[in-house]
Amino acid sequence: MIKNEWPLWEVFTQKRSGAPFEHAGSVHAPDKEMALQNARDVYSRRNEASCLWVVLSEYITSSSPEDAEAFFEPSNDKIYRHPNFYKTPGATFE
């Protein structure tokens, strides 16, 4: 982090209660309260969200695209994990 730069927070929005949270973008803020306020101002100005999550970017861990084959390979040989043999209900949100 550059000196005097606020930490980066990832913002997740929920359109309505019960709906999944989706990544909306990022904001800089000195603390979690300010991060929520900045996220509200940037990502829900037009009532696009009913709830917000903010998470410090440093706490998010991701798999690497270069390692995708080795990382996900163990599940490829388990065809029963794919919904080809049974029907799955669609998600409904109210």
Secondary structure, DSSP 8 states (H G I E B T S, - for coil): --TT---EEEEEEESSTTS-EEEEEEEE-SSHHHHHHHHHHHH-TTS--SEEEEEEGGG-----GGGHHHHHHHHHT-GGGSTTSS--------
